[in-house]
C-alpha cells in the first residue's frame, strides 16, 4: 500500500546555472509532486561535506562536495504517495547516458557528475536531508 512521503530534491549547480529550475519544478508538478518548501541557497564546501557524509569513503566524495558548493542550488521538499521511489524513477540513473528517456537526468544532465538533480534514497535519509536544509 502506498503512503504519502516527503523527500528532498536538489536542483544542482549545473541546472541552476543553465536556468532550468522552473522547468524542472514544472516536471515535478506535472508528475503530481507537491512542492511544500523551496529555497535557493549557496552552500560552502564544509556544508557539502556534511550533507554528503554518507559518501565519505567513496572516491568521488571530494569532487561531489566541490561541485555541490560550486554555485547556487535549489532545495525542495517534495510530497506525494511513495515520493522517494517516484522521485528516483523520475530522476533516472545517475549517469545521464544510461538514464531512461524522459527522465530528468536524461533530459538535463550533462555528465555523471553534473547530473542536474539529487533526490533522497530512503525514508531515513529523506528526513536527515530535509532537516539539513529546512531545520525549523
C-alpha positions as CSV (number, residue, x, y, z in Angstrom):
1,X,0.0,0.0,0.0
2,X,1.4,3.4,-0.9
3,X,1.6,6.2,1.6
4,X,2.3,9.9,1.5
5,X,6.0,10.6,1.9
6,X,8.3,13.6,1.8
7,X,11.7,13.6,0.0
8,X,14.4,16.1,-0.5
9,X,15.2,17.2,-4.1
10,X,18.1,19.4,-5.1
11,X,18.4,21.2,-8.4
12,X,22.2,21.1,-8.7
13,X,24.5,24.0,-9.8
14,X,24.7,22.9,-13.4
15,X,21.0,23.1,-13.9
16,X,20.6,26.3,-11.9
17,X,23.4,27.9,-14.0
18,X,21.5,27.0,-17.2
19,X,18.3,28.5,-15.8
20,X,16.4,25.1,-15.7
21,X,15.0,25.5,-12.2
22,X,11.5,26.4,-13.3
23,X,11.4,23.8,-16.0
24,X,12.5,21.1,-13.5
25,X,10.0,22.3,-10.9
26,X,7.3,22.0,-13.5
27,X,8.4,18.4,-14.2
28,X,7.7,17.6,-10.5
29,X,4.4,19.4,-10.6
30,X,3.4,17.6,-13.8
31,X,4.2,14.3,-12.1
32,X,1.9,15.1,-9.2
33,X,4.5,16.1,-6.6
34,X,3.6,18.9,-4.2
35,X,6.5,21.3,-3.6
36,X,6.0,22.0,0.1
37,X,9.1,24.1,0.7
38,X,11.8,25.5,-1.6
39,X,14.7,27.9,-1.4
40,X,17.7,28.8,-3.4
41,X,20.9,28.6,-1.4
42,X,24.7,28.6,-1.9
43,X,26.4,26.2,0.5
44,X,30.1,26.1,1.5
45,X,32.3,23.1,0.8
46,X,32.2,22.2,4.5
47,X,28.4,22.2,4.4
48,X,28.5,20.0,1.3
49,X,30.9,17.6,3.1
50,X,28.4,17.3,6.0
51,X,25.5,16.8,3.6
52,X,27.3,14.1,1.6
53,X,28.8,12.5,4.8
54,X,27.2,9.2,3.7
55,X,29.6,9.1,0.7
56,X,32.7,10.0,2.7
57,X,34.6,6.8,1.9
58,X,33.9,6.9,-1.9
59,X,36.5,8.0,-4.4
60,X,34.1,10.7,-5.8
61,X,33.4,12.3,-2.4
62,X,35.7,15.3,-2.7
63,X,34.5,16.1,-6.3
64,X,30.9,15.8,-5.2
65,X,31.4,18.3,-2.4
66,X,33.3,20.7,-4.6
67,X,30.6,20.5,-7.2
68,X,27.6,20.9,-4.9
69,X,29.2,24.0,-3.4
70,X,30.3,25.5,-6.7
71,X,27.2,27.6,-7.3
72,X,23.6,28.2,-6.2
73,X,21.3,25.2,-5.7
74,X,17.5,25.0,-5.3
75,X,16.5,22.7,-2.5
76,X,12.9,21.5,-2.2
77,X,10.7,19.3,-0.1
78,X,8.5,17.2,-2.4
79,X,5.5,15.2,-1.2
80,X,3.3,12.6,-2.8
81,X,2.5,8.9,-2.5
82,X,5.7,6.9,-2.5
83,X,7.6,10.2,-3.0
84,X,11.1,8.6,-2.6
85,X,10.7,5.9,-5.1
86,X,8.6,8.1,-7.5
87,X,11.3,10.8,-7.4
88,X,14.1,8.3,-8.1
89,X,12.2,7.0,-11.1
90,X,11.6,10.5,-12.4
91,X,15.3,11.4,-11.9
92,X,16.6,8.4,-13.7
93,X,20.1,6.7,-13.5
94,X,23.0,8.7,-12.0
95,X,24.7,8.6,-15.4
96,X,22.6,10.6,-17.9
97,X,23.8,8.4,-20.7
98,X,22.3,5.3,-19.0
99,X,19.2,7.1,-17.8
100,X,15.9,6.2,-19.5
101,X,14.3,8.6,-22.0
102,X,12.0,11.1,-20.3
103,X,13.9,11.1,-17.0
104,X,15.2,14.4,-15.6
105,X,18.8,13.3,-15.8
106,X,18.4,12.1,-19.4
107,X,16.8,15.5,-20.4
108,X,19.0,17.8,-18.3
109,X,22.1,16.0,-17.1
110,X,25.5,16.8,-18.6
111,X,27.6,14.0,-17.1
112,X,27.7,11.5,-14.3
113,X,28.9,14.4,-12.0
114,X,26.8,17.1,-13.4
115,X,23.5,15.2,-13.5
116,X,21.3,18.2,-12.6
117,X,19.2,16.7,-9.7
118,X,19.6,14.9,-6.4
119,X,16.9,13.0,-4.5
120,X,16.9,11.2,-1.2
121,X,17.4,7.4,-1.5
122,X,15.5,6.3,1.6
123,X,13.0,7.5,4.2
124,X,15.7,7.8,6.8
125,X,17.9,9.9,4.5
126,X,15.0,12.0,3.4
127,X,14.4,13.0,7.0
128,X,18.1,13.8,7.6
129,X,18.4,15.7,4.3
130,X,15.2,17.7,4.8
131,X,16.4,18.6,8.3
132,X,19.7,19.6,6.9
133,X,18.2,22.4,4.7
134,X,14.9,23.1,6.5
135,X,15.6,22.8,10.2
136,X,12.9,24.9,11.8
